[in-house]
Amino acid sequence: MAREKRKWHPLFLKYMEEIIKDHHYEGLPIEKKRDGTYGWIVFSDSEIGRKRVEWCARKADELGIEKKPGFYAEVMREIHPTKWKVCQTCGEIMSIYYHYPNMNFLNAINREFHSDFTDCDYIYDIWDELVESGVDEEEVARFFIRKGKLDLDAKTASKSDIIETLEKLCRKGNKKLLGPGAMSNFPDRFDGFHTYNRCCRANQDTGRSKENLKSYSKDRRAYEYWSDGNIHAANKFMCSDYFDGTSADHIGPISLGFVHDPRYLQPMPSGDNSSKRDRLSVEDIEKIIEVEKRTGVYPMSWYSKLIWEYIRKNYRQHPELVATKYRDALKQNMSNFMFVLFTILDRCGEKGKAFLKKAFLEPKYDCFNYSYCFNERGEIVSKTPRRFTGRMNDEEKRYHRIAIDAVHDYQEKDNRNNNYYLVPSEQHLLLKICDKISAGTTPTRECKYSVERLMEFIQRRVIEGMGENY
């Protein structure tokens, strides 16, 4: 009996498509087949494999990378646009750097701190969770420095200093404490890394196991879509026992503008969650309305509020439009919003970045200052102040970095299927806002109000478009 062909995860297929089209890989040979798919995998001694090797050698010269053993991996790691890779088998995302504990180091961590981490836990998350559980941060630093025999001082070295020093030593082969999320495999794989990640290396398990679920508890998409809600609490609830054996589903997809908040999360089988993606149903809407009524937590991010209010008012009269016109309106509005952010960044440079951070990101930082306890519905039953450490600042920096980077990524990738659309009056207002930000003479509060007004105008126009065919 012929072996059944292994199915590739939809998120990996999307990852492949984005990598192939990314400018960093321009000229890297890949065959397009008759059925429209691409030959991601080749034999190293094939014609395409040899051409890939030649391409990589030229790229090494461009980057000033010495062509010695291991330079293929160094080149492909250097040009990778995100430094995070999707697993072919389960769809999880892992770092291409040496950011995961190998077995001996893992056992030492768990013995020392009476923890139960796994070799798929991101090393930064391990550090953070140890500190959050009550371990003194300097004690964690001393342990890492001692195990790595690092020439650093636990009193003065930051978490990033210690981990990145250790990562580099392990990547260069001088230490064996950490391993990569994806092993190098060039030229066989187009991006230079094995199709499956560390999470599925042992048995190619297609499910999200309890052991590796914790590694992916921080939902980067909430940062990428500038979501409202208690994003830190949501991240923590996602890795609670409530979701053992399942994945955490947003009742309202955050890619449509809904909030990232623990009260709007529900357990769902991983396969169903992947299939749902950004779909919206009448059942979802009614669940969202019930949660808001019960908790008082608003379900939609500020930039899509008017469209949501319109949908809530009209979905019962037009249930057939929920999965089509209503969903498309929210998706279109997201594209418009991301274009507004992109224009501010593109035209205003560092002043634009500073404005967006102060106006729309910093107000959400407060949620990172607390630890939370939940009931099974994701409701916060208690919260306590977290002891201030440098890692909270790291979390804020990570949030800021991912949010800003995602604006550029959205314009380059996601918008190809759902283009932004601003009418001339909206474009004119957007350019006036950019002029004020660039001049630096208008208070942040006033510029923020102008952006909010612009999004109101855009939403009202989108709403008018939905009503034309009634």
ChimeraX attribute file (.defattr): number of C-alpha atoms within 10 A of each C-alpha:
attribute: neighborCount
match mode: 1-to-1
recipient: residues
	/A:1	3
	/A:2	4
	/A:3	5
	/A:4	6
	/A:5	6
	/A:6	9
	/A:7	9
	/A:8	16
	/A:9	19
	/A:10	16
	/A:11	18
	/A:12	21
	/A:13	16
	/A:14	11
	/A:15	16
	/A:16	20
	/A:17	15
	/A:18	15
	/A:19	18
	/A:20	18
	/A:21	12
	/A:22	14
	/A:23	11
	/A:24	15
	/A:25	19
	/A:26	11
	/A:27	10
	/A:28	17
	/A:29	20
	/A:30	18
	/A:31	13
	/A:32	11
	/A:33	9
	/A:34	7
	/A:35	6
	/A:36	8
	/A:37	11
	/A:38	15
	/A:39	14
	/A:40	18
	/A:41	20
	/A:42	19
	/A:43	13
	/A:44	17
	/A:45	12
	/A:46	12
	/A:47	11
	/A:48	20
	/A:49	21
	/A:50	17
	/A:51	18
	/A:52	23
	/A:53	19
	/A:54	15
	/A:55	17
	/A:56	22
	/A:57	18
	/A:58	14
	/A:59	19
	/A:60	19
	/A:61	12
	/A:62	10
	/A:63	12
	/A:64	10
	/A:65	16
	/A:66	13
	/A:67	15
	/A:68	7
	/A:69	8
	/A:70	11
	/A:71	15
	/A:72	22
	/A:73	18
	/A:74	17
	/A:75	23
	/A:76	25
	/A:77	19
	/A:78	15
	/A:79	15
	/A:80	17
	/A:81	16
	/A:82	13
	/A:83	14
	/A:84	16
	/A:85	25
	/A:86	25
	/A:87	28
	/A:88	25
	/A:89	23
	/A:90	25
	/A:91	25
	/A:92	24
	/A:93	21
	/A:94	24
	/A:95	18
	/A:96	24
	/A:97	20
	/A:98	26
	/A:99	27
	/A:100	28
	/A:101	25
	/A:102	17
	/A:103	15
	/A:104	12
	/A:105	18
	/A:106	22
	/A:107	17
	/A:108	15
	/A:109	22
	/A:110	13
	/A:111	11
	/A:112	11
	/A:113	12
	/A:114	11
	/A:115	16
	/A:116	11
	/A:117	21
	/A:118	22
	/A:119	23
	/A:120	25
	/A:121	22
	/A:122	22
	/A:123	20
	/A:124	16
	/A:125	18
	/A:126	20
	/A:127	18
	/A:128	18
	/A:129	14
	/A:130	18
	/A:131	19
	/A:132	17
	/A:133	12
	/A:134	10
	/A:135	14
	/A:136	13
	/A:137	21
	/A:138	17
	/A:139	14
	/A:140	21
	/A:141	21
	/A:142	18
	/A:143	16
	/A:144	21
	/A:145	20
	/A:146	13
	/A:147	14
	/A:148	22
	/A:149	11
	/A:150	15
	/A:151	10
	/A:152	16
	/A:153	13
	/A:154	20
	/A:155	11
	/A:156	10
	/A:157	14
	/A:158	17
	/A:159	21
	/A:160	13
	/A:161	12
	/A:162	20
	/A:163	21
	/A:164	16
	/A:165	16
	/A:166	24
	/A:167	25
	/A:168	16
	/A:169	18
	/A:170	20
	/A:171	18
	/A:172	11
	/A:173	9
	/A:174	12
	/A:175	16
	/A:176	19
	/A:177	22
	/A:178	26
	/A:179	22
	/A:180	22
	/A:181	30
	/A:182	26
	/A:183	19
	/A:184	21
	/A:185	18
	/A:186	23
	/A:187	28
	/A:188	23
	/A:189	20
	/A:190	25
	/A:191	24
	/A:192	21
	/A:193	21
	/A:194	21
	/A:195	25
	/A:196	23
	/A:197	27
	/A:198	23
	/A:199	29
	/A:200	23
	/A:201	16
	/A:202	9
	/A:203	7
	/A:204	16
	/A:205	12
	/A:206	18
	/A:207	20
	/A:208	22
	/A:209	16
	/A:210	16
	/A:211	16
	/A:212	20
	/A:213	23
	/A:214	22
	/A:215	24
	/A:216	19
	/A:217	18
	/A:218	19
	/A:219	16
	/A:220	16
	/A:221	15
	/A:222	25
	/A:223	23
	/A:224	22
	/A:225	25
	/A:226	28
	/A:227	25
	/A:228	23
	/A:229	23
	/A:230	19
	/A:231	23
	/A:232	23
	/A:233	25
	/A:234	24
	/A:235	20
	/A:236	19
	/A:237	28
	/A:238	26
	/A:239	19
	/A:240	17
	/A:241	11
	/A:242	18
	/A:243	20
	/A:244	17
	/A:245	16
	/A:246	21
	/A:247	26
	/A:248	25
	/A:249	21
	/A:250	25
	/A:251	26
	/A:252	23
	/A:253	22
	/A:254	25
	/A:255	21
	/A:256	24
	/A:257	27
	/A:258	28
	/A:259	30
	/A:260	31
	/A:261	26
	/A:262	25
	/A:263	28
	/A:264	26
	/A:265	22
	/A:266	18
	/A:267	17
	/A:268	17
	/A:269	15
	/A:270	19
	/A:271	15
	/A:272	12
	/A:273	16
	/A:274	17
	/A:275	10
	/A:276	14
	/A:277	13
	/A:278	18
	/A:279	17
	/A:280	20
	/A:281	19
	/A:282	16
	/A:283	11
	/A:284	16
	/A:285	18
	/A:286	15
	/A:287	15
	/A:288	23
	/A:289	15
	/A:290	12
	/A:291	19
	/A:292	15
	/A:293	11
	/A:294	11
	/A:295	11
	/A:296	10
	/A:297	16
	/A:298	19
	/A:299	24
	/A:300	24
	/A:301	19
	/A:302	18
	/A:303	25
	/A:304	22
	/A:305	19
	/A:306	19
	/A:307	24
	/A:308	23
	/A:309	11
	/A:310	14
	/A:311	22
	/A:312	14
	/A:313	10
	/A:314	14
	/A:315	17
	/A:316	13
	/A:317	8
	/A:318	12
	/A:319	14
	/A:320	13
	/A:321	19
	/A:322	22
	/A:323	14
	/A:324	13
	/A:325	14
	/A:326	24
	/A:327	19
	/A:328	19
	/A:329	22
	/A:330	23
	/A:331	20
	/A:332	20
	/A:333	25
	/A:334	23
	/A:335	22
	/A:336	22
	/A:337	26
	/A:338	23
	/A:339	21
	/A:340	23
	/A:341	18
	/A:342	22
	/A:343	19
	/A:344	25
	/A:345	21
	/A:346	14
	/A:347	15
	/A:348	21
	/A:349	13
	/A:350	13
	/A:351	17
	/A:352	21
	/A:353	19
	/A:354	15
	/A:355	22
	/A:356	22
	/A:357	16
	/A:358	14
	/A:359	18
	/A:360	13
	/A:361	20
	/A:362	13
	/A:363	10
	/A:364	18
	/A:365	18
	/A:366	11
	/A:367	15
	/A:368	17
	/A:369	15
	/A:370	16
	/A:371	17
	/A:372	18
	/A:373	15
	/A:374	18
	/A:375	12
	/A:376	14
	/A:377	14
	/A:378	21
	/A:379	19
	/A:380	16
	/A:381	9
	/A:382	11
	/A:383	13
	/A:384	10
	/A:385	11
	/A:386	16
	/A:387	14
	/A:388	10
	/A:389	13
	/A:390	12
	/A:391	18
	/A:392	16
	/A:393	14
	/A:394	13
	/A:395	15
	/A:396	16
	/A:397	12
	/A:398	14
	/A:399	20
	/A:400	21
	/A:401	14
	/A:402	17
	/A:403	22
	/A:404	22
	/A:405	14
	/A:406	20
	/A:407	21
	/A:408	17
	/A:409	16
	/A:410	17
	/A:411	16
	/A:412	13
	/A:413	13
	/A:414	12
	/A:415	17
	/A:416	10
	/A:417	8
	/A:418	14
	/A:419	16
	/A:420	18
	/A:421	16
	/A:422	17
	/A:423	9
	/A:424	9
	/A:425	11
	/A:426	16
	/A:427	15
	/A:428	12
	/A:429	15
	/A:430	20
	/A:431	16
	/A:432	14
	/A:433	21
	/A:434	23
	/A:435	16
	/A:436	16
	/A:437	25
	/A:438	18
	/A:439	11
	/A:440	14
	/A:441	9
	/A:442	13
	/A:443	11
	/A:444	17
	/A:445	12
	/A:446	13
	/A:447	19
	/A:448	18
	/A:449	12
	/A:450	16
	/A:451	22
	/A:452	14
	/A:453	14
	/A:454	20
	/A:455	23
	/A:456	18
	/A:457	16
	/A:458	22
	/A:459	24
	/A:460	14
	/A:461	14
	/A:462	18
	/A:463	19
	/A:464	10
	/A:465	12
	/A:466	18
	/A:467	9
	/A:468	7
	/A:469	6
	/A:470	5
